[in-house]
Amino acid sequence: MAVSALFLTNGALFANILPRYPEIKDALGLDNAAYGLTIIAFPAGAIAAGLGAGFVIRRLGSAPAAVAGTILTAIGILAAGLSPTPLVFAGALLLGGAMDAITDVAQNAHGLRV
């Protein structure tokens, strides 16, 4: 049940900020090009951190890595939703994406263990 809850939480986190993207774009006064450059930070963070997921899992274990990654993903997404500037928005999405990649690998590894 706990592994299922982790998968549910991980999917729900990013799904909750997506509908707010147009509102955030307007609030930050971004044109289409700047908006595109800021939201690409999430997958860029995932690509950058994805290769380090194995190291994190070996160091912490799959369950602690999945839980910590979920918490840090939530913090990144919350910070993105509350960001006052485009740079903070992009940085928060970068953090969220990086932690999401680690969480994905950790929860899959733990799910296999269970």
Order of alpha helices (4+ residues) and beta strands (2+ residues): alpha-alpha-alpha-alpha-alpha-alpha-alpha
